[in-house]
Amino acid sequence: MLKYDAEKVKEILIHEEGYSELKAELFSETLVNLHEDLQPALDQWLKDRTISEEITVEGVTLKMIMEKDRENFIGALTAMSVFIKNPDSAKDFLDQPTIIRGPFRKPRDRNES
């Protein structure tokens, strides 16, 4: 069980991360259910918004989750909680290709040179 100031989390999510008030409240209340090994990473993020690289599961870090899946910190923390409880899922994550999102491109006209 994680310990934190839910109101502070909510304020950060609304004012810095662009969450709606409803989503911020939901996420700020559900973080408590994440794995307790994530406490230092959450504390660090709450202090200065830096992402800890100290927590790894099967070689997966929070930054790696954020970059590969284009997740924000809260999403990465949630995924890492799953990986801590089930390390095989971290191995599966490493085997998945990176999601590449970009602008939609119109198919090339075959009549163009």
Helices and strands as residue ranges (DSSP letters): H 6-15, H 21-30, G 31-33, G 36-38, H 39-48, E 56-57, E 60-61, H 62-69, H 73-85, H 87-95
